[in-house]
Amino acid sequence: MSVLSRIALALVIIGAINWGLIGLFQFDLVATLFGGQDAFLSRVVYGLVGIGGLVSLGLLFKPNEEVDTVTDRPTRVSNSNLRTEFGKEPDFKKEQDVKLKKKTNDRDPVD
């Protein structure tokens, strides 16, 4: 995530907290801190939150990136049959039959 995306996300979180306070308690934190809704600094913060929302809107449509970029970790298994329970099951019965035949053939005949 780029620095611009992180700043935009922080601004969106600030806006979400402010809107939550307005909705739940009818308390506008930004207006209280900066001198009312019509104050210049309040309007700047509202504007920055709006721009942060627009930038974050682009993150919504951004394709997923591979999170694991550390190279010293072992690589992940790419065989999809190991990740599902629908893979082909090995037939152990054939192996058991072969071992059983081998045991009976290896015995010395009794005189």
ROSE-4610 file (N, C-alpha, C; in Angstrom, 1 decimal, always signed):
// ROSE-4610
residu = [M/M/M/S/S/S/V/V/V/L/L/L/S/S/S/R/R/R/I/I/I/A/A/A/L/L/L/A/A/A/L/L/L/V/V/V/I/I/I/I/I/I/G/G/G/A/A/A/I/I/I/N/N/N/W/W/W/G/G/G/L/L/L/I/I/I/G/G/G/L/L/L/F/F/F/Q/Q/Q/F/F/F/D/D/D/L/L/L/V/V/V/A/A/A/T/T/T/L/L/L/F/F/F/G/G/G/G/G/G/Q/Q/Q/D/D/D/A/A/A/F/F/F/L/L/L/S/S/S/R/R/R/V/V/V/V/V/V/Y/Y/Y/G/G/G/L/L/L/V/V/V/G/G/G/I/I/I/G/G/G/G/G/G/L/L/L/V/V/V/S/S/S/L/L/L/G/G/G/L/L/L/L/L/L/F/F/F/K/K/K/P/P/P/N/N/N/E/E/E/E/E/E/V/V/V/D/D/D/T/T/T/V/V/V/T/T/T/D/D/D/R/R/R/P/P/P/T/T/T/R/R/R/V/V/V/S/S/S/N/N/N/S/S/S/N/N/N/L/L/L/R/R/R/T/T/T/E/E/E/F/F/F/G/G/G/K/K/K/E/E/E/P/P/P/D/D/D/F/F/F/K/K/K/K/K/K/E/E/E/Q/Q/Q/D/D/D/V/V/V/K/K/K/L/L/L/K/K/K/K/K/K/K/K/K/T/T/T/N/N/N/D/D/D/R/R/R/D/D/D/P/P/P/V/V/V/D/D/D]
num = [1/1/1/2/2/2/3/3/3/4/4/4/5/5/5/6/6/6/7/7/7/8/8/8/9/9/9/10/10/10/11/11/11/12/12/12/13/13/13/14/14/14/15/15/15/16/16/16/17/17/17/18/18/18/19/19/19/20/20/20/21/21/21/22/22/22/23/23/23/24/24/24/25/25/25/26/26/26/27/27/27/28/28/28/29/29/29/30/30/30/31/31/31/32/32/32/33/33/33/34/34/34/35/35/35/36/36/36/37/37/37/38/38/38/39/39/39/40/40/40/41/41/41/42/42/42/43/43/43/44/44/44/45/45/45/46/46/46/47/47/47/48/48/48/49/49/49/50/50/50/51/51/51/52/52/52/53/53/53/54/54/54/55/55/55/56/56/56/57/57/57/58/58/58/59/59/59/60/60/60/61/61/61/62/62/62/63/63/63/64/64/64/65/65/65/66/66/66/67/67/67/68/68/68/69/69/69/70/70/70/71/71/71/72/72/72/73/73/73/74/74/74/75/75/75/76/76/76/77/77/77/78/78/78/79/79/79/80/80/80/81/81/81/82/82/82/83/83/83/84/84/84/85/85/85/86/86/86/87/87/87/88/88/88/89/89/89/90/90/90/91/91/91/92/92/92/93/93/93/94/94/94/95/95/95/96/96/96/97/97/97/98/98/98/99/99/99/100/100/100/101/101/101/102/102/102/103/103/103/104/104/104/105/105/105/106/106/106/107/107/107/108/108/108/109/109/109/110/110/110/111/111/111]
x = [+0.9/+0.0/+0.9/+0.6/+1.5/+1.2/+2.0/+1.9/+0.6/+0.3/-0.9/-2.1/-2.1/-3.3/-3.4/-2.3/-2.4/-2.9/-2.5/-3.0/-4.5/-4.9/-6.3/-7.1/-6.6/-7.3/-7.4/-6.4/-6.4/-7.5/-7.5/-8.6/-10.0/-10.1/-11.5/-11.8/-10.9/-11.2/-11.6/-10.9/-11.2/-12.6/-13.0/-14.3/-15.4/-15.0/-16.0/-16.3/-15.2/-15.4/-16.2/-15.9/-16.7/-18.2/-18.5/-19.8/-20.5/-19.8/-20.3/-20.7/-19.9/-20.2/-21.4/-21.5/-22.7/-24.0/-23.9/-25.0/-25.5/-24.5/-24.9/-25.2/-24.4/-24.5/-24.8/-25.0/-25.2/-24.0/-22.8/-21.6/-20.6/-20.3/-19.4/-18.0/-17.1/-15.8/-15.0/-15.0/-14.2/-14.6/-15.9/-16.4/-16.1/-16.1/-15.8/-14.3/-13.4/-12.0/-11.5/-12.2/-11.7/-12.6/-13.6/-14.3/-15.6/-16.3/-17.6/-17.5/-18.7/-18.7/-18.3/-18.5/-18.2/-16.8/-16.0/-14.6/-13.8/-12.7/-11.9/-11.2/-10.7/-10.0/-10.9/-12.1/-13.1/-13.4/-13.5/-13.8/-12.6/-11.4/-10.2/-10.2/-10.5/-10.5/-11.6/-12.8/-13.9/-13.5/-12.8/-12.4/-11.3/-10.4/-9.4/-10.0/-11.0/-11.7/-12.4/-13.0/-13.7/-12.7/-11.5/-10.5/-10.0/-9.8/-9.3/-10.3/-11.6/-12.6/-12.6/-12.3/-12.2/-11.0/-9.9/-8.7/-8.9/-9.6/-9.9/-10.9/-11.7/-12.6/-11.8/-10.7/-9.8/-9.3/-9.1/-8.6/-9.7/-10.9/-12.0/-11.9/-11.5/-11.4/-10.0/-9.1/-7.7/-7.6/-7.0/-6.9/-6.0/-6.3/-5.5/-4.1/-3.2/-1.7/-1.3/-0.2/+0.3/+0.9/+0.4/+0.8/+2.2/+2.4/+3.6/+4.8/+5.6/+6.7/+8.0/+8.0/+9.3/+9.9/+11.2/+11.7/+12.4/+12.6/+13.3/+12.3/+11.1/+10.1/+10.0/+9.7/+9.5/+8.4/+8.5/+7.5/+6.3/+5.2/+3.9/+3.7/+3.0/+2.7/+1.8/+2.1/+1.2/+0.3/+0.4/-0.5/-1.9/-2.8/-4.2/-4.9/-4.4/-5.0/-4.8/-3.7/-3.4/-4.3/-4.9/-5.7/-7.2/-7.6/-9.0/-9.1/-10.3/-10.5/-11.0/-11.0/-11.5/-10.4/-9.2/-8.0/-8.2/-7.4/-7.5/-6.9/-7.6/-7.2/-6.3/-5.2/-4.3/-4.9/-4.6/-5.2/-4.2/-4.4/-3.4/-3.7/-4.9/-5.2/-4.3/-3.9/-3.0/-1.7/-1.2/+0.1/+0.0/-1.1/-1.2/-1.2/-1.9/-2.0/-0.6/+0.2/+1.5/+2.4/+2.3/+3.1/+2.7/+1.4/+0.9/+1.4/+1.3/+1.8/+3.3/+4.0/+5.5/+5.8/+5.0/+5.3/+5.0/+3.9/+3.6/+4.6/+5.2/+6.2/+7.5/+7.8/+9.1/+9.2/+8.1/+8.1/+8.7/+9.5/+10.0/+8.9/+8.9/+7.9/+8.2/+7.2/+7.3/+7.4/+8.4/+8.5/+7.8]
y = [-1.2/+0.0/+1.2/+2.2/+3.4/+4.3/+5.3/+6.3/+7.1/+7.5/+8.2/+7.4/+6.1/+5.3/+5.2/+5.1/+5.1/+6.4/+7.5/+8.8/+8.9/+8.5/+8.5/+7.6/+6.5/+5.6/+6.2/+6.9/+7.5/+8.6/+9.4/+10.4/+9.9/+8.8/+8.1/+7.6/+7.1/+6.6/+7.8/+8.9/+10.1/+10.5/+10.5/+10.9/+9.9/+8.7/+7.6/+7.8/+8.1/+8.3/+9.5/+10.6/+11.8/+11.6/+10.9/+10.6/+9.7/+8.7/+7.9/+8.7/+9.6/+10.5/+11.4/+11.9/+12.7/+11.8/+10.6/+9.8/+9.3/+8.9/+8.4/+9.4/+10.5/+11.4/+12.9/+13.1/+14.4/+15.4/+14.8/+15.6/+15.6/+16.8/+16.9/+17.3/+16.3/+16.4/+17.4/+17.4/+18.3/+19.7/+19.9/+21.3/+21.8/+20.9/+21.3/+21.6/+20.9/+21.1/+22.3/+22.7/+23.7/+24.9/+25.1/+26.3/+26.4/+25.3/+25.3/+24.7/+24.4/+23.9/+24.9/+26.2/+27.2/+27.7/+27.3/+27.7/+27.2/+28.0/+27.6/+26.3/+26.0/+24.8/+23.6/+23.7/+22.7/+22.3/+23.4/+23.1/+22.5/+22.8/+22.1/+20.6/+20.3/+18.9/+18.2/+18.8/+18.1/+17.9/+18.8/+18.7/+17.6/+17.5/+16.5/+15.1/+15.0/+13.7/+13.3/+14.3/+14.0/+13.5/+14.2/+13.8/+12.4/+12.1/+10.8/+9.7/+10.0/+9.1/+8.8/+9.9/+9.7/+8.8/+9.0/+8.2/+6.8/+6.6/+5.3/+4.5/+5.3/+4.6/+3.9/+4.4/+3.6/+2.3/+2.3/+1.0/-0.1/+0.3/-0.6/-1.5/-0.9/-1.6/-2.1/-1.9/-2.3/-3.8/-4.6/-6.0/-6.4/-7.5/-8.0/-8.2/-7.8/-8.0/-9.2/-9.8/-10.9/-10.2/-10.6/-10.0/-10.5/-11.8/-12.5/-12.2/-11.2/-10.8/-11.2/-11.8/-12.2/-13.4/-13.3/-14.3/-15.5/-15.3/-16.3/-17.4/-17.2/-18.2/-19.3/-20.5/-21.6/-21.3/-21.7/-21.4/-22.2/-21.7/-22.4/-23.5/-24.6/-25.7/-25.2/-25.5/-25.0/-26.1/-27.3/-28.4/-28.2/-28.0/-27.7/-28.9/-30.1/-31.3/-31.5/-30.9/-31.0/-30.0/-29.0/-28.1/-28.4/-29.5/-29.8/-31.3/-31.7/-33.0/-33.8/-33.3/-33.9/-34.5/-34.6/-35.1/-36.6/-37.2/-38.7/-39.4/-40.4/-41.2/-42.3/-42.6/-43.7/-45.0/-46.0/-47.3/-48.2/-48.3/-49.1/-50.6/-51.0/-52.4/-53.1/-52.5/-53.2/-53.4/-52.5/-52.6/-53.7/-53.8/-54.8/-56.2/-56.3/-57.6/-58.1/-57.1/-57.4/-57.9/-57.2/-57.6/-59.0/-59.3/-60.6/-61.7/-61.5/-62.5/-62.7/-61.6/-61.7/-62.6/-62.4/-63.1/-64.6/-64.9/-66.3/-67.0/-66.2/-66.8/-67.0/-66.2/-66.2/-67.3/-67.9/-69.0/-70.3/-70.9/-72.2/-73.3/-74.1/-75.2/-76.2/-76.6/-77.6/-79.0/-79.8/-81.2/-82.2]
z = [+0.0/+0.0/+0.0/-0.9/-1.0/+0.1/+0.3/+1.3/+1.1/-0.1/-0.4/+0.0/-0.3/+0.1/+1.6/+2.3/+3.8/+4.4/+3.8/+4.3/+4.0/+2.8/+2.4/+3.3/+3.7/+4.6/+6.0/+6.4/+7.8/+7.8/+6.7/+6.6/+6.5/+5.8/+5.8/+7.2/+7.9/+9.3/+10.2/+10.0/+10.8/+10.5/+9.2/+8.8/+9.3/+9.3/+9.7/+11.2/+12.0/+13.4/+13.7/+12.9/+13.1/+12.8/+11.7/+11.3/+12.3/+12.9/+13.9/+15.1/+15.5/+16.7/+16.4/+15.1/+14.8/+14.8/+14.3/+14.2/+15.6/+16.4/+17.7/+18.8/+18.8/+19.9/+19.5/+18.2/+17.6/+18.1/+18.0/+18.4/+17.2/+16.7/+15.6/+16.2/+16.2/+16.8/+16.0/+14.7/+13.9/+14.1/+14.1/+14.4/+15.8/+16.7/+18.1/+18.2/+17.6/+17.7/+16.9/+15.8/+14.9/+14.9/+15.8/+15.9/+15.1/+14.9/+14.3/+12.8/+12.3/+10.9/+9.9/+10.1/+9.1/+9.3/+10.3/+10.4/+9.3/+8.9/+7.8/+8.0/+9.2/+9.5/+9.4/+9.9/+9.8/+8.4/+7.5/+6.1/+5.4/+5.9/+5.3/+5.7/+6.9/+7.4/+6.6/+6.5/+5.7/+4.3/+3.7/+2.3/+2.2/+3.1/+3.1/+3.3/+4.2/+4.3/+3.1/+2.4/+1.1/+0.1/+0.0/-1.0/-0.7/+0.6/+1.1/+0.7/+0.8/+0.3/-1.1/-1.9/-3.4/-3.7/-3.1/-3.3/-2.9/-1.7/-1.2/-2.1/-2.9/-3.8/-4.9/-5.2/-6.2/-5.6/-4.3/-3.7/-3.7/-3.8/-3.9/-5.1/-6.2/-7.5/-7.9/-7.0/-7.2/-7.0/-8.0/-7.8/-6.6/-6.0/-4.8/-5.2/-4.3/-4.5/-3.6/-4.0/-3.1/-1.9/-0.7/+0.6/+1.0/+0.7/+1.2/+0.2/+0.5/-0.3/+0.3/+1.4/+2.1/+1.3/+1.0/+0.2/+1.0/+2.2/+3.0/+3.6/+3.3/+3.7/+2.6/+3.0/+2.0/+1.1/-0.2/-1.2/-0.9/-1.3/-1.1/-2.1/-1.7/-2.6/-3.7/-4.9/-6.0/-6.5/-6.0/-6.4/-5.8/-6.7/-6.2/-5.6/-5.9/-5.4/-3.9/-3.4/-2.0/-1.1/-1.8/-1.1/-1.0/-1.7/-1.7/-1.3/-0.9/-0.6/-1.8/-3.0/-4.1/-5.0/-4.5/-5.2/-5.4/-6.3/-6.5/-5.3/-4.9/-3.7/-4.2/-3.5/-3.9/-3.6/-4.4/-4.2/-3.5/-2.2/-1.3/-1.4/-1.9/-1.9/-2.8/-4.0/-4.9/-4.3/-3.5/-2.9/-1.8/-1.1/-0.1/-0.7/-1.8/-2.5/-3.0/-3.5/-4.0/-2.9/-1.7/-0.5/+0.0/+0.0/+0.4/-0.5/-1.8/-2.8/-2.6/-2.4/-2.2/-0.9/+0.1/+1.4/+1.2/+0.5/+0.3/-0.7/-1.6/-2.6/-1.9/-0.9/-0.2/+0.8/+1.2/+2.2/+1.5/+2.4/+1.9/+2.0/+0.9/+1.0/+2.1/+2.7/+3.8/+3.3/+3.6/+3.1/+3.9]
